């Protein structure tokens, strides 16, 4: 099978559909298997530590992203997924400040993780060890330097940037979005960024000589937000990084696969898998994280 574990660990895609599925799945899962991780309201105390992998892990010493950090808007704050490893929150604040200082449009943040990480009650298979974050492509220029209320942000949905019929980016995807991807991909602590394969192709066609596009990896969905993953902190000994990114910028013939019939079948299978999440087996250290 062409799809590697690097990508199968990713989890979140089809953001708009996931929102609907979240509600359906959470009802089914909640009644069938109670998820204690979703009940945590406070981070586990102690020094920050990512434990396990994004698809089976948890987080000690999480910090909450400020809903109104400079140049940053936390979207759908009612979901309570605003906790991450301090390095991740720091990264968002740093890039947010950079954009605010040059009067660029703000960064709109989707899900990070739960206060103690761990599995969610929705179709997210990842976001468990505090190193994953969803960032919307949409960056409204009209929001520069403006206060947008939490109530307003609770209702908004991410905007798709892919023409799903022709499998290519639509007119909304432009330099504004490229600037956002570049700003994050150039940060050394960022391990990879998953985007819709049509967005990767756009970057290959227009920015192939730029080193940062190597970190931009093609995946299904992710047409309205991208999924960023940090590298494990070297001192977090039980934190598991994903497979290494292959050499090169990823613009070779391997990219063509995403337009094949096989890819369409994989896409369907992945979507079905996302719709029926299973509780992963977590590292034993997560027991103490949960009980704190
Ligand atoms: Zn994600």
Boltz pocket constraint, residues with backbone or C-beta under 6 A from the ligand:
constraints:
  - pocket:
      binder: B
      contacts: [[A, 10], [A, 11], [A, 12], [A, 111], [A, 126], [A, 127], [A, 132], [A, 133], [A, 134], [A, 226], [A, 227], [A, 228]]
      max_distance: 6.0
